[in-house]
Amino acid sequence: MIKAVIFDLDGIIIDTEVISYQLFKNFAEQYGHEFTLDNYIQNYSGRTAVANVTRIIKEFDLPTTNDEVMNYLIIHENNAIAHGVDLKEGVKELLEYLKDNNFKIILATSSMKERALNALKQHDIDKYFDDMVFGPEVKNAKPHPDIFLKAIEKASVEVNEGLVLEDSESGIQAAYSGNIPVICIPDMKEPSQRFKDMTVAVLPSLLNVIDYLENQR
């Protein structure tokens, strides 16, 4: 029986993929290169910021460093989030349902604490979470399972009593490697069949998670 639901942040709770795409597009255009949405979806979506910074420098042979690109992304993304970031469909409805039905609600994000809390507080949803795990708290990032295992520990449940909500292939792999059931709600990029097979369900919206949990009762 599911007792705890573990939320990823980016692409599950907040709609940051569109912000990320625009930042990479703007950065490439500064050097005279076209950066398409299809390129972002196929080669950047769902990957770590470090991997994407390395990729864009190599792809366009940019005369810059990883640190310079990373600083650009951090500054401009923080500014974009501060001006308002949209919630994904069904976030508030699902959080209300989970709270009303006594599920533990845990945030597990590779993000820094300040960034994550700023985004949640914009929409007054930080109050729903029983606990949170942030990137610096674990040794190994996704696709390693560390962050979700830490969330299970904070929820005080067994791994088979948790349910991870993820949009990315690396997140699916992380949950699967930790033997934690995972539902994928795809964002920009549909996961390949290999990763779909690691999930208990692939659903179009967080609203559908309510129906899934109702059917498990």
C-alpha positions as CSV (number, residue, x, y, z in Angstrom):
1,M,0.0,0.0,0.0
2,I,1.3,3.5,-0.9
3,K,1.9,5.6,2.2
4,A,4.2,8.3,0.8
5,V,4.2,10.3,-2.5
6,I,7.6,11.7,-3.5
7,F,7.6,14.7,-5.9
8,D,10.3,15.8,-8.2
9,L,10.2,19.6,-8.7
10,D,11.2,20.6,-12.2
11,G,8.8,19.4,-14.8
12,I,6.5,17.8,-12.2
13,I,5.5,20.7,-9.9
14,I,6.8,23.7,-11.7
15,D,7.0,24.3,-15.5
16,T,10.7,25.1,-15.8
17,E,11.5,23.2,-19.0
18,V,10.2,26.1,-21.1
19,I,12.4,28.5,-19.2
20,S,15.4,26.2,-19.6
21,Y,14.9,26.0,-23.3
22,Q,14.7,29.7,-23.7
23,L,17.9,30.3,-21.7
24,F,19.9,27.8,-23.9
25,K,18.4,29.4,-27.0
26,N,19.3,32.9,-25.9
27,F,22.8,31.8,-25.0
28,A,23.5,30.1,-28.3
29,E,22.1,33.1,-30.2
30,Q,24.6,35.4,-28.5
31,Y,27.3,33.5,-30.5
32,G,25.3,33.5,-33.7
33,H,23.9,30.0,-33.5
34,E,20.3,28.7,-33.9
35,F,19.1,26.6,-31.1
36,T,15.8,24.8,-31.9
37,L,13.1,23.4,-29.6
38,D,13.5,20.0,-31.3
39,N,17.3,20.1,-30.4
40,Y,16.4,20.9,-26.8
41,I,13.8,18.1,-26.5
42,Q,16.0,15.4,-28.1
43,N,19.4,16.3,-26.6
44,Y,18.9,18.4,-23.5
45,S,15.6,17.8,-21.9
46,G,15.7,15.7,-18.7
47,R,19.5,15.8,-18.4
48,T,21.6,17.5,-15.7
49,A,22.6,21.1,-16.0
50,V,26.3,20.1,-16.0
51,A,25.8,17.7,-18.8
52,N,23.8,20.2,-20.8
53,V,26.4,23.0,-20.3
54,T,29.1,20.6,-21.5
55,R,27.0,19.6,-24.5
56,I,26.2,23.1,-25.7
57,I,29.8,24.2,-25.6
58,K,30.9,21.2,-27.6
59,E,28.0,21.3,-30.0
60,F,28.6,24.9,-31.1
61,D,32.3,25.0,-30.3
62,L,31.7,28.0,-28.1
63,P,34.7,30.1,-26.9
64,T,33.6,29.9,-23.2
65,T,33.9,27.8,-20.1
66,N,31.5,25.5,-18.2
67,D,31.6,27.9,-15.3
68,E,30.7,30.9,-17.4
69,V,27.7,29.1,-19.0
70,M,26.6,27.8,-15.6
71,N,26.7,31.2,-14.0
72,Y,24.7,32.6,-16.9
73,L,22.0,29.9,-16.5
74,I,21.8,30.3,-12.7
75,I,21.5,34.1,-12.8
76,H,18.9,34.2,-15.6
77,E,16.9,31.2,-14.4
78,N,16.7,32.7,-10.8
79,N,15.5,35.9,-12.3
80,A,12.8,34.2,-14.4
81,I,11.6,32.2,-11.5
82,A,11.5,35.3,-9.3
83,H,9.2,36.9,-11.9
84,G,6.8,33.9,-11.7
85,V,6.9,30.3,-12.7
86,D,3.8,28.3,-13.7
87,L,2.6,25.2,-11.9
88,K,2.0,22.0,-13.9
89,E,-1.5,20.9,-14.3
90,G,-3.1,19.2,-11.3
91,V,-0.5,20.1,-8.7
92,K,-2.8,21.7,-6.2
93,E,-5.6,19.2,-6.7
94,L,-3.2,16.3,-6.1
95,L,-1.6,17.9,-3.0
96,E,-5.1,18.5,-1.5
97,Y,-6.1,14.9,-2.2
98,L,-2.9,13.5,-0.6
99,K,-3.2,15.7,2.5
100,D,-6.9,14.9,2.9
101,N,-6.1,11.1,2.7
102,N,-3.1,11.2,5.1
103,F,-0.4,10.4,2.6
104,K,3.1,11.6,3.5
105,I,4.2,14.2,1.0
106,I,7.9,14.6,0.3
107,L,9.8,16.8,-2.1
108,A,12.9,15.3,-3.6
109,T,14.8,17.7,-5.9
110,S,18.3,18.1,-7.1
111,S,17.7,21.9,-6.8
112,M,19.2,24.1,-4.1
113,K,16.9,24.7,-1.1
114,E,16.4,28.5,-1.7
115,R,15.5,28.0,-5.3
116,A,13.0,25.3,-4.6
117,L,11.3,27.1,-1.7
118,N,11.0,30.3,-3.7
119,A,9.1,28.5,-6.4
120,L,6.8,26.7,-4.0
121,K,6.1,29.7,-1.9
122,Q,5.0,31.7,-5.0
123,H,2.0,29.4,-5.1
124,D,1.6,28.8,-1.3
125,I,2.2,25.1,-1.7
126,D,5.2,24.6,0.5
127,K,2.8,24.0,3.4
128,Y,1.7,20.7,2.0
129,F,5.1,19.0,2.2
130,D,5.9,16.9,5.3
131,D,9.6,17.0,4.5
132,M,12.1,17.8,1.7
133,V,15.3,16.6,0.2
134,F,17.6,18.9,-1.7
135,G,20.6,18.1,-4.0
136,P,23.4,18.9,-1.5
137,E,22.0,16.4,1.0
138,V,23.0,13.3,-1.1
139,K,26.3,12.1,-2.5
140,N,25.2,10.9,-5.9
141,A,22.8,12.7,-8.3
142,K,20.2,11.0,-10.5
143,P,20.2,8.5,-12.1
144,H,21.6,7.1,-8.8
145,P,18.8,6.4,-6.3
146,D,20.2,8.4,-3.4
147,I,17.8,11.3,-3.4
148,F,14.7,9.1,-3.4
149,L,16.1,6.7,-0.8
150,K,16.7,9.7,1.4
151,A,13.1,10.8,0.8
152,I,11.9,7.3,1.8
153,E,14.0,7.6,5.0
154,K,12.5,10.9,5.8
155,A,8.9,9.6,5.2
156,S,9.6,6.6,7.5
157,V,8.1,4.1,5.1
158,E,9.4,1.1,3.2
159,V,10.5,1.5,-0.4
160,N,7.5,-0.4,-1.7
161,E,5.3,2.0,0.3
162,G,6.6,5.0,-1.6
163,L,5.6,6.4,-5.0
164,V,7.8,8.7,-7.0
165,L,6.4,11.1,-9.5
166,E,8.9,11.9,-12.3
167,D,9.1,13.3,-15.8
168,S,12.6,12.5,-16.8
169,E,14.4,9.3,-17.8
170,S,17.2,9.9,-15.3
171,G,14.6,10.3,-12.5
172,I,12.7,7.1,-13.6
173,Q,16.0,5.2,-13.5
174,A,16.8,6.6,-10.1
175,A,13.5,5.5,-8.6
176,Y,13.7,2.1,-10.3
177,S,17.3,1.5,-9.1
178,G,16.0,2.2,-5.5
179,N,13.2,-0.3,-6.0
180,I,10.6,2.5,-5.4
181,P,7.5,2.5,-7.6
182,V,7.5,5.4,-10.0
183,I,4.9,7.1,-12.2
184,C,6.1,9.1,-15.2
185,I,4.2,12.3,-16.2
186,P,6.1,13.3,-19.3
187,D,7.0,16.9,-19.8
188,M,8.5,18.0,-23.1
189,K,10.1,14.6,-23.8
190,E,8.3,11.3,-23.9
191,P,10.5,8.6,-22.3
192,S,11.7,5.7,-24.4
193,Q,10.1,2.3,-24.0
194,R,13.0,1.1,-22.0
195,F,12.2,3.7,-19.3
196,K,8.5,3.3,-19.6
197,D,9.0,-0.4,-18.7
198,M,10.5,0.7,-15.4
199,T,7.4,2.6,-14.3
200,V,4.1,1.4,-12.8
201,A,2.3,3.9,-15.0
202,V,2.8,6.7,-17.6
203,L,0.1,9.3,-17.1
204,P,-0.7,12.5,-19.0
205,S,-1.3,14.7,-15.9
206,L,-0.9,14.8,-12.1
207,L,-4.7,14.7,-12.0
208,N,-4.6,11.1,-13.2
209,V,-2.4,10.2,-10.2
210,I,-5.5,10.7,-8.0
211,D,-7.4,8.0,-10.0
212,Y,-4.3,5.7,-9.8
213,L,-4.2,6.0,-6.0
214,E,-7.9,5.5,-5.7
215,N,-7.7,2.3,-7.7
216,Q,-4.9,1.1,-5.3
217,R,-7.0,1.5,-2.2
